Amino acid sequence: MTIHNLEGVKAAEKLGFSRAVLARELNLNEIREICSNSNIEIEAFVHGALCMSYSGRCLFSSMIGGRSGNRGKCAQPCRLPYELVCENKTLDKGYLLSPRDLCSLEYLPELVKAGVKSFKIEGRMKTPEYVATVTRIYRKYLDKILNNDSYIIEEQDKKDLMQVFNRGGFSTGHLDENSNKNLVFKEKPNNMRIAYWKNKAIYPCQILY
C-alpha cells in the first residue's frame, strides 16, 4: 500500500487495519517515529530484494516489461544491463539499477527497540533452503534480543546468508539516514553464492561469476 509515513499509518488505523506494512525506503528514525505515534502493529522489511524505485509506485516494469510491479507482477527491469551516455560519451555500463539485497541483522536490536512487531523477509520465488536459512538466522538473533543475550553477529551466519542468496554481497538498504553508496552492484544482477574450494573452506570475499 506504499505506506511510507505516519499519516499513511494513521489512515490505515482509521480504516480498521490492525497492522501496517511499511515501505522498504524508510530509515530507522522514520520507523521509530511511526511506531511511537501509532496504535497499530508495525511490520518492517528486514531481508531480501530492494526496489530501485519507491515500493508499490514503480511504473518501470509496466513500461518496459508489460507487467505491473504494483500488482505483484514485476518484470524486474532494474536487473537488466544499461549504458549511461552523456553527449554521445559512455560514462558507465552494466547493471546500473540493480540493488544489492538488504541484510539488517546489525539494525535488528534498534528495530525491536523502536517497536516493530513483525519482520518481513522477502522470499518470492526463492528456494526452500533460502527460506529455512534466512528464517533460522533471524529467529536466532531475535531470540538473543528478547532474552537480553549478548548480541554478536557470528561470521558463520553471515556466510550462510551469503551462500543461500546474494547479489554481490548485501547492503543496509535505506535504514541509515546517510546516502547508501553501496546500494547498487553493477557487475551481475543475480545470485552469486560464495566460492567453495577443495577443502570446503568458505571465503566470503571471493564471488562466483
Helices and strands as residue ranges (DSSP letters): H 6-14, E 19-21, H 28-36, E 41-48, H 60-64, G 69-71, G 77-79, E 82-86, E 89-94, E 101-103, G 105-107, H 108-114, E 118-121, H 128-146, H 155-164, E 170-171, E 195-196, E 202-203
